């Protein structure tokens, strides 16, 4: 009996504890259901990352490629433009340094193949051939990838003469430039002389010129009329009214002849 009497308070307190825990769980569920919408509004949300394209230009040393005959060379200067939108800016330079030797060797192989067929004094032909190769054989942009990082490379090339070839061609070009200047000067002097003589030939034609027909006199034959004085016409393009001269003035009337005096009769 005493043992049963001791168990009753324990059972009673255990039942009360279970009831309190059940009520607490129910209240917690209700509070969580009410607080969840407000907590969702307070959650941290990151905005969508907009890709940013980073661009860098590199100017390596000129590439030396042998010309036709492999005695002289060409100097190929290139500007490499690197761009990427999948790499962080702080790592961009490291990746460019990693890919730059590969792009330089790629351009050097193309230049060597084209330069072996071009004479050393024609850099324009090599530039045209190299530009065509970059457009058809190995089109731009060149793509390089390392994992998820992707880079695009576009080289811009120019071709220069070897210094030895430049010294050999300098007298030829100096003479050619002098001849072209002399020819241009002679042409301008001829045009200037023609412009100076053109107004005189058109305004005062020579009467002895067989190509110039003799002018006809529109006035009928009659007594001589005074020749009107020549008037100086207005300058070309001057803002003056058009003036049409009238007919030549008639000559002044002839004074009347005085009557002949009668003879006097003889005196007685």
Secondary structure, DSSP 8 states (H G I E B T S, - for coil): -HHHHHHHHHHHHHHHHHHHHHHHHHHHHHHHHHHHHHHHHHS----------EEEEE----EEEE-TTSSSEEEEEEEEEEEESSS-HHHHHHHHHHHHHHHHHHHHHHHHHHHTTS-TT-HHHHHHHHHHHHHTTT-SSEEEEETTEEEEEEEEEEEE--HHHHHHHHHHHHHHHHHHHHHHHHHHHHHHHHHHHHHHHHHS--TT-TTS------S-S-S------------TT-------------------------------
